[in-house]
């Protein structure tokens, strides 16, 4: 489905400020959809203001949908009888006089123009399924009354307010519990779910007719100091969301100031019992801390192994043994770097640029006796998960070590051509894949060399990791027309299945 920004960019002449407002509206308009039991469609005017494009759509969670199909990307053009056109031209809310039939279902439709600075920047069209609407009652009447107020605020571009942004996975929704207060903060309606939530806080009386701030404060005897006093928050000043808690219960409140044509008329307070959610979050925090501690201990153990191998290499008189042990030290150290980074990461992801920038000097120092070439990185790897980072670091360590060891054997300390001897890691990351080229300006490959037939342990490790672990491809060849060698690897970032 197309995004709001994509439809607007392709078809309209709206300003960046208009686009930002409409995107904010779409992020919060689920409140209006749930309160009005209505499907909502946002229409934006084309450069030709006889044409309108649907750029967003939402369905209610409190009632049946009136629109079976998605309409984003569709248009209304040169139809003066259409409610969207009427609302756009009149700058007023337009309504149907009777129920329309949509796929045999009676549907009420009204269109709300969003007016900013005397201009209509969009029209919210509401479709209400009359066949499946809930039976009238106090709850339904309170929902519809609040929806009418919110509709007026959308019309005047007063909802959502600046800074009023919900958190999708934790913010209360209409069905979690709804409280209406008047301009003095006195509760005029509380839904059954809201009353139940306050009962769990310790309320033993009714909410209606009580001052919400006073009742809430009476239930929180040992509230910790906060940035702003809770009564002020509950009266619509300062924070838009706040958590209140007792030793056994946590309740999240979202406060929305309501305005009618005459000015402030109270608050809409949504509440959600987040006790179980917060308990799970604490368990996850404990789990994350445990995982980071495991990574830290793995790093320490790997460094111990590397130190033991280094000691063994120093005691050996056989140069080939010392070389093999030295390569093992480097491989273990490169894996330890990944675990060290993971031990300080809040999740199982690492900034690979930091690791590669530390890896290059480490390998260069080890190879200092053989060449003065240095390692450079061009481009960014970005953030990668541990399942990619560990094998990729090992691959880069092997390829860079191989280049430093063999590319400059003929003249290890001399510049090649007009360039200083160097190994370059070039990265090009897209949404789909990671393209990496490790190149040097050394002597090039031996005649008849093929990576598929290479018998060295390092290149065998590289091929196995790239093809089996990273699910990527690798090729190796001589640079042309410049001297030197390149190793090109492509690693998919999407659709990774073994």
C-alpha positions as CSV (number, residue, x, y, z in Angstrom):
1,X,0.0,0.0,0.0
2,X,1.2,3.5,-0.8
3,X,2.2,5.8,2.0
4,X,0.7,9.2,2.7
5,X,4.0,10.9,1.7
6,X,4.2,8.9,-1.6
7,X,0.7,9.8,-2.7
8,X,1.1,13.5,-1.7
9,X,4.5,13.8,-3.4
10,X,3.2,12.3,-6.6
11,X,-0.1,14.2,-7.0
12,X,-0.3,17.4,-4.8
13,X,1.4,20.7,-4.3
14,X,1.0,20.7,-0.5
15,X,3.8,22.3,1.6
16,X,6.1,20.3,3.9
17,X,4.2,21.8,6.9
18,X,0.9,20.5,5.4
19,X,2.4,17.1,4.9
20,X,3.7,16.9,8.4
21,X,0.3,17.8,9.8
22,X,-1.5,15.2,7.7
23,X,1.0,12.5,8.7
24,X,0.5,13.4,12.4
25,X,-3.3,13.3,11.9
26,X,-3.1,9.8,10.3
27,X,-0.9,8.6,13.2
28,X,-3.6,9.5,15.7
29,X,-6.9,9.3,13.8
30,X,-7.7,5.8,15.1
31,X,-9.2,7.5,18.1
32,X,-11.8,9.2,15.8
33,X,-12.5,6.0,13.9
34,X,-13.1,4.0,17.1
35,X,-15.3,6.7,18.7
36,X,-17.4,7.2,15.6
37,X,-17.5,3.5,14.7
38,X,-16.4,4.6,11.2
39,X,-14.0,3.8,8.5
40,X,-11.9,6.9,7.7
41,X,-10.3,7.9,4.4
42,X,-8.0,10.9,3.9
43,X,-8.4,12.6,0.6
44,X,-5.8,15.2,-0.6
45,X,-6.3,17.7,-3.4
46,X,-4.5,17.2,-6.7
47,X,-2.6,20.1,-8.4
48,X,-5.9,20.3,-10.3
49,X,-8.3,20.9,-7.4
50,X,-11.1,19.1,-9.2
51,X,-9.3,15.9,-8.4
52,X,-8.7,14.3,-5.0
53,X,-6.6,11.3,-4.1
54,X,-7.0,8.8,-1.3
55,X,-3.7,8.7,0.6
56,X,-4.7,6.9,3.9
57,X,-7.4,4.7,5.3
58,X,-8.2,3.2,8.8
59,X,-11.0,0.9,10.0
60,X,-12.6,1.0,13.5
61,X,-11.9,-1.6,16.1
62,X,-15.2,-0.9,17.9
63,X,-17.6,-1.8,15.1
64,X,-17.9,-3.5,11.7
65,X,-16.2,-2.0,8.7
66,X,-18.2,-0.2,6.0
67,X,-15.5,-0.6,3.3
68,X,-14.4,-4.1,2.4
69,X,-11.7,-2.9,0.0
70,X,-8.7,-0.6,0.4
71,X,-9.1,2.6,-1.6
72,X,-5.6,4.2,-1.1
73,X,-4.3,5.4,-4.5
74,X,-7.8,5.8,-5.9
75,X,-9.2,9.2,-7.0
76,X,-12.3,11.3,-7.2
77,X,-12.3,13.6,-10.3
78,X,-14.7,16.2,-11.6
79,X,-17.6,15.1,-9.5
80,X,-19.3,18.2,-7.9
81,X,-21.9,16.0,-6.2
82,X,-19.3,14.0,-4.3
83,X,-19.2,14.9,-0.5
84,X,-15.4,15.3,-0.7
85,X,-15.7,18.0,-3.4
86,X,-18.6,19.7,-1.5
87,X,-16.5,19.8,1.8
88,X,-13.4,21.0,0.0
89,X,-15.3,23.9,-1.8
90,X,-17.5,24.9,1.2
91,X,-14.9,24.5,3.9
92,X,-17.7,23.0,6.0
93,X,-18.5,19.4,7.1
94,X,-20.7,17.8,4.5
95,X,-23.2,15.0,5.3
96,X,-25.4,12.6,3.4
97,X,-29.2,13.2,3.9
98,X,-29.9,9.5,4.0
99,X,-28.1,6.1,4.1
100,X,-26.2,5.1,1.0
101,X,-25.9,1.5,-0.1
102,X,-22.4,0.1,-0.3
103,X,-22.3,-3.6,-1.4
104,X,-25.9,-3.8,-0.1
105,X,-25.0,-2.3,3.3
106,X,-26.6,1.0,4.4
107,X,-23.7,3.4,5.1
108,X,-23.7,7.0,6.6
109,X,-21.1,9.2,5.0
110,X,-19.8,12.6,6.0
111,X,-16.7,14.6,5.0
112,X,-14.6,16.8,7.3
113,X,-12.4,19.3,5.6
114,X,-9.0,20.0,7.4
115,X,-8.7,23.8,7.3
116,X,-5.4,25.5,8.1
117,X,-4.9,29.2,7.4
118,X,-8.1,29.4,5.3
119,X,-6.9,26.6,3.1
120,X,-8.3,23.0,2.9
121,X,-5.3,20.7,2.9
122,X,-7.2,17.5,3.0
123,X,-10.7,16.0,3.6
124,X,-11.4,13.1,6.1
125,X,-14.3,11.1,4.8
126,X,-16.1,8.9,7.4
127,X,-18.2,5.8,6.5
128,X,-20.4,4.3,9.2
129,X,-21.9,0.9,8.7
130,X,-25.5,1.3,9.9
131,X,-26.4,-2.3,9.6
132,X,-24.0,-3.5,12.2
133,X,-23.8,-0.5,14.5
134,X,-24.0,-1.2,18.2
135,X,-27.4,-0.8,20.0
136,X,-27.8,2.7,21.5
137,X,-26.7,3.0,25.2
138,X,-24.8,5.2,27.5
139,X,-21.4,4.0,26.2
140,X,-22.3,4.4,22.6
141,X,-23.8,7.8,23.1
142,X,-20.6,8.9,25.0
143,X,-18.4,7.6,22.1
144,X,-20.4,9.4,19.5
145,X,-20.5,12.6,21.5
146,X,-16.7,12.6,21.9
147,X,-16.4,11.8,18.2
148,X,-18.4,14.8,17.3
149,X,-16.1,17.0,19.4
150,X,-13.0,15.4,17.8
151,X,-14.5,15.9,14.3
152,X,-14.8,19.6,15.0
153,X,-11.2,19.7,16.2
154,X,-10.0,17.9,13.0
155,X,-12.0,20.4,11.0
156,X,-10.3,23.4,12.8
157,X,-6.9,21.6,12.7
158,X,-6.8,21.4,16.5
159,X,-6.4,17.6,16.7
160,X,-3.9,16.1,17.1
161,X,-2.1,18.7,19.2
162,X,1.6,19.4,18.9
163,X,3.5,16.8,20.9
164,X,0.5,14.5,21.3
165,X,1.9,11.3,19.9
166,X,0.9,7.9,21.0
167,X,3.1,4.9,21.5
168,X,1.4,2.1,19.5
169,X,2.3,-0.9,21.7
170,X,1.5,0.8,25.0
171,X,-0.7,3.8,24.7
172,X,-4.3,3.3,25.7
173,X,-7.0,2.9,23.0
174,X,-10.7,3.8,23.2
175,X,-11.7,0.2,24.0
176,X,-9.2,-0.1,26.9
177,X,-11.2,2.5,28.9
178,X,-12.6,6.0,28.3
179,X,-13.3,8.8,30.7
180,X,-14.9,12.2,29.9
181,X,-14.5,15.2,32.1
182,X,-15.9,18.7,31.9
183,X,-13.9,21.9,31.9
184,X,-13.5,21.7,35.7
185,X,-12.1,18.2,35.7
186,X,-15.3,16.5,37.0
187,X,-16.0,13.1,35.4
188,X,-19.2,13.1,33.3
189,X,-18.8,9.6,32.0
190,X,-16.6,6.6,32.6
191,X,-16.8,3.4,30.6
192,X,-17.0,0.0,32.3
193,X,-13.4,-0.8,31.4
194,X,-12.2,2.5,32.9
195,X,-14.1,1.9,36.1
196,X,-12.7,-1.6,36.4
197,X,-9.2,-0.2,35.9
198,X,-9.7,2.3,38.7
199,X,-11.2,-0.4,40.9
200,X,-7.9,-2.3,40.5
201,X,-6.1,0.9,41.7
202,X,-8.3,0.7,44.9
203,X,-11.4,2.8,44.1
204,X,-14.5,1.8,46.1
205,X,-16.9,4.5,44.9
206,X,-18.2,5.6,41.5
207,X,-16.2,7.8,39.2
208,X,-19.0,9.9,37.7
209,X,-19.4,13.2,39.5
210,X,-16.0,13.1,41.1
211,X,-13.0,15.2,40.3
212,X,-10.7,12.9,38.4
213,X,-7.4,14.5,39.6
214,X,-8.5,14.3,43.3
215,X,-9.7,10.7,43.0
216,X,-6.5,9.6,41.3
217,X,-4.3,11.3,43.8
218,X,-6.2,9.8,46.7
219,X,-5.4,6.3,45.4
220,X,-1.6,7.0,45.0
221,X,-0.4,7.6,48.6
222,X,3.3,7.1,47.9
223,X,3.8,8.6,44.4
224,X,7.4,9.3,43.6
225,X,8.4,12.9,42.6
226,X,7.8,13.7,38.9
227,X,8.5,16.5,36.5
228,X,5.0,17.9,36.8
229,X,2.3,17.5,39.4
230,X,-0.2,14.8,38.5
231,X,-3.3,17.0,39.1
232,X,-1.9,19.5,36.5
233,X,-1.4,16.6,34.0
234,X,-4.9,15.3,34.5
235,X,-6.3,18.8,33.8
236,X,-4.6,18.8,30.4
237,X,-1.4,20.7,31.2
238,X,2.1,19.4,30.3
239,X,2.5,15.7,29.6
240,X,-0.1,13.9,27.3
241,X,0.5,10.5,28.8
242,X,1.4,9.5,32.3
243,X,1.7,6.2,34.3
244,X,0.2,5.9,37.8
245,X,0.9,3.0,40.0
246,X,0.3,1.3,43.3
247,X,2.5,-1.6,44.6
248,X,0.3,-4.0,42.6
249,X,-1.2,-2.1,39.7
250,X,0.1,0.1,36.9
251,X,-2.2,2.3,34.9
252,X,-1.3,4.3,31.8
253,X,-3.5,7.4,31.2
254,X,-3.6,9.4,28.0
255,X,-5.1,12.9,28.3
256,X,-6.6,14.7,25.3
257,X,-7.8,18.3,25.7
258,X,-11.2,18.8,24.0
259,X,-12.3,22.0,22.4
260,X,-15.6,23.0,20.8
261,X,-16.3,26.1,18.8
262,X,-16.5,28.1,22.0
263,X,-13.2,26.9,23.5
264,X,-12.0,24.3,26.0
265,X,-14.8,21.9,27.0
266,X,-13.0,19.2,29.1
267,X,-10.7,16.3,28.6
268,X,-10.9,12.8,27.0
269,X,-8.9,10.4,29.2
270,X,-8.1,7.0,27.9
271,X,-6.8,4.4,30.4
272,X,-5.1,1.0,30.1
273,X,-4.0,-1.4,32.8
274,X,-0.3,-2.0,31.9
275,X,0.6,-4.2,34.9
276,X,1.2,-7.3,32.9
277,X,2.9,-5.4,30.1
278,X,5.4,-3.8,32.5
279,X,6.0,-7.1,34.2
280,X,7.0,-8.6,30.8
281,X,9.2,-5.6,30.1
282,X,11.0,-6.1,33.4
283,X,11.5,-9.7,32.5
284,X,12.9,-8.7,29.1
285,X,15.3,-6.2,30.7
286,X,16.6,-8.9,33.0
287,X,16.9,-11.3,30.0
288,X,18.8,-8.6,28.0
289,X,21.2,-7.9,30.8
290,X,21.8,-11.7,31.1
291,X,22.6,-11.9,27.4
292,X,25.0,-9.0,27.5
293,X,26.7,-10.6,30.5
294,X,27.1,-13.8,28.5
295,X,28.6,-11.9,25.5
296,X,31.0,-10.2,28.0
297,X,32.1,-13.6,29.4
298,X,32.5,-15.1,25.9
299,X,34.7,-12.2,25.0
300,X,36.8,-12.7,28.1
301,X,37.1,-16.4,27.4
302,X,38.1,-15.8,23.8
303,X,40.7,-13.3,24.8
304,X,42.1,-15.9,27.2
305,X,42.3,-18.5,24.4
306,X,44.0,-15.9,22.2
307,X,46.5,-15.2,24.9
308,X,47.3,-18.9,25.4
309,X,47.8,-19.4,21.6
310,X,50.1,-16.3,21.5
311,X,52.2,-17.7,24.4
312,X,52.4,-21.1,22.6
313,X,53.5,-19.4,19.4
314,X,56.3,-17.6,21.2
315,X,57.6,-20.8,22.6
316,X,57.7,-22.6,19.2
317,X,60.9,-22.7,17.2
318,X,59.1,-23.7,14.0
319,X,58.2,-20.7,11.8
320,X,55.3,-22.5,10.2
321,X,53.8,-23.3,13.6
322,X,54.2,-19.7,14.8
323,X,52.5,-18.5,11.6
324,X,49.6,-21.0,12.1
325,X,49.1,-20.0,15.7
326,X,49.3,-16.3,14.9
327,X,46.5,-16.7,12.3
328,X,44.5,-18.6,15.0
329,X,45.1,-15.7,17.4
330,X,43.8,-13.2,14.8
331,X,40.7,-15.3,14.1
332,X,39.8,-15.7,17.7
333,X,40.4,-12.0,18.4
334,X,38.1,-10.9,15.5
335,X,35.3,-13.0,17.0
336,X,36.0,-11.5,20.4
337,X,35.5,-8.0,19.0
338,X,32.0,-8.9,17.9
339,X,31.1,-10.2,21.4
340,X,32.7,-7.2,23.1
341,X,30.4,-4.9,21.0
342,X,27.4,-7.1,21.7
343,X,28.1,-6.9,25.4
344,X,27.5,-3.2,25.4
345,X,24.6,-3.2,22.8
346,X,21.0,-2.8,24.0
347,X,19.9,-5.5,21.5
348,X,21.5,-8.2,19.4
349,X,22.7,-5.7,16.8
350,X,26.1,-4.0,16.3
351,X,27.6,-1.1,14.5
352,X,29.9,-3.0,12.2
353,X,31.8,0.2,11.2
354,X,33.3,0.4,14.7
355,X,34.4,-3.2,14.6
356,X,35.9,-3.0,11.1
357,X,37.7,0.2,12.0
358,X,39.3,-1.6,15.0
359,X,40.0,-4.7,12.9
360,X,42.0,-3.0,10.3
361,X,44.7,-1.6,12.6
362,X,44.9,-4.8,14.5
363,X,45.7,-6.8,11.3
364,X,48.0,-4.1,10.1
365,X,50.0,-4.2,13.3
366,X,50.3,-8.0,13.1
367,X,51.5,-7.7,9.5
368,X,53.8,-4.8,10.2
369,X,56.9,-6.9,9.8
370,X,55.9,-7.9,6.2
371,X,54.5,-4.6,4.8
372,X,53.8,-1.0,5.7
373,X,50.5,-1.1,3.9
374,X,47.5,0.2,5.8
375,X,43.8,-0.5,5.7
376,X,41.1,2.0,4.8
377,X,37.3,1.8,4.8
378,X,35.1,3.6,2.3
379,X,31.4,3.6,2.9
380,X,29.3,2.3,5.8
381,X,28.2,-1.2,6.9
382,X,25.7,0.3,9.2
383,X,23.9,-1.7,11.9
384,X,23.8,-5.5,11.5
385,X,22.5,-8.4,13.6
386,X,24.9,-10.7,15.3
387,X,24.0,-13.6,12.9
388,X,25.5,-11.5,10.1
389,X,28.2,-9.6,12.0
390,X,30.2,-12.5,13.3
391,X,30.8,-14.4,10.1
392,X,31.2,-11.1,8.1
393,X,34.0,-9.9,10.5
394,X,35.8,-13.3,10.2
395,X,35.6,-13.0,6.4
396,X,36.9,-9.5,6.3
397,X,39.7,-10.4,8.7
398,X,40.8,-13.3,6.4
399,X,40.6,-11.3,3.2
400,X,42.4,-8.3,4.6
401,X,45.1,-10.5,6.2
402,X,45.5,-12.3,2.9
403,X,46.0,-9.0,1.0
404,X,48.5,-7.7,3.5
405,X,50.4,-11.0,3.5
406,X,50.6,-11.6,-0.3
407,X,49.8,-8.4,-2.3
408,X,53.1,-6.6,-1.4
409,X,55.5,-9.5,-1.3
410,X,57.7,-8.0,-4.1
411,X,58.2,-4.6,-2.5
412,X,56.6,-4.6,1.0
413,X,57.6,-1.0,1.9
414,X,57.5,0.7,-1.5
415,X,54.6,2.7,-3.0
416,X,52.9,1.0,-6.0
417,X,52.7,3.4,-8.9
418,X,51.8,6.8,-7.5
419,X,49.9,5.4,-4.5
420,X,51.0,4.4,-1.1
421,X,50.6,0.7,-0.5
422,X,47.1,0.1,0.9
423,X,44.1,-2.2,1.2
424,X,40.7,-0.6,0.7
425,X,37.4,-1.9,2.0
426,X,34.6,-0.4,-0.1
427,X,31.0,-0.8,1.1
428,X,27.8,-0.1,-0.7
429,X,24.7,-0.9,1.3
430,X,21.1,-0.9,-0.1
431,X,17.9,-2.1,1.4
432,X,18.3,-5.5,-0.3
433,X,22.0,-6.3,0.0
434,X,25.4,-5.5,1.1
435,X,28.1,-5.2,-1.6
436,X,31.7,-5.3,-0.3
437,X,34.9,-4.9,-2.4
438,X,38.3,-5.5,-0.7
439,X,41.0,-4.3,-3.1
440,X,44.7,-3.6,-2.9
441,X,47.3,-2.0,-5.2
442,X,49.8,-4.8,-5.0
443,X,51.3,-7.3,-7.4
444,X,48.1,-9.1,-8.4
445,X,47.1,-12.7,-8.5
446,X,49.4,-15.5,-9.7
447,X,48.8,-16.8,-13.2
448,X,46.0,-19.3,-13.4
449,X,44.6,-18.6,-9.9
450,X,41.0,-19.5,-9.3
451,X,39.3,-18.9,-5.9
452,X,37.2,-22.1,-6.4
453,X,40.4,-24.1,-6.5
454,X,42.3,-22.3,-3.8
455,X,43.7,-24.8,-1.2
456,X,44.7,-22.3,1.5
457,X,42.9,-22.6,4.8
458,X,42.0,-18.8,4.9
459,X,40.3,-18.8,1.5
460,X,38.5,-22.0,2.3
461,X,37.1,-20.4,5.5
462,X,36.1,-17.3,3.5
463,X,34.2,-19.3,0.9
464,X,32.4,-21.5,3.5
465,X,31.3,-18.5,5.5
466,X,30.2,-16.4,2.5
467,X,28.2,-19.1,0.8
468,X,26.9,-21.2,3.8
469,X,26.6,-18.6,6.6
470,X,26.0,-15.3,4.8
471,X,24.2,-16.9,1.8
472,X,26.1,-14.6,-0.5
473,X,28.5,-14.8,-3.5
474,X,32.2,-14.1,-3.8
475,X,34.5,-13.5,-6.7
476,X,38.2,-12.7,-6.9
477,X,40.3,-11.2,-9.7
478,X,42.9,-8.7,-10.9
479,X,42.1,-5.0,-11.0
480,X,42.2,-3.4,-14.4
481,X,43.8,-1.2,-15.6
482,X,45.2,-0.4,-12.1
483,X,47.6,-3.0,-10.5
484,X,46.4,-5.1,-7.7
485,X,43.6,-7.6,-6.7
486,X,40.0,-7.3,-5.7
487,X,37.6,-9.6,-3.8
488,X,33.9,-8.8,-4.4
489,X,31.2,-10.1,-2.1
490,X,27.5,-9.7,-2.1
491,X,25.5,-10.5,1.0
492,X,21.6,-10.4,0.9
493,X,19.9,-8.5,3.7
494,X,16.4,-9.6,2.9
495,X,14.8,-13.0,2.4
496,X,17.5,-14.9,4.3
497,X,16.5,-18.5,4.3
498,X,18.8,-21.5,4.3
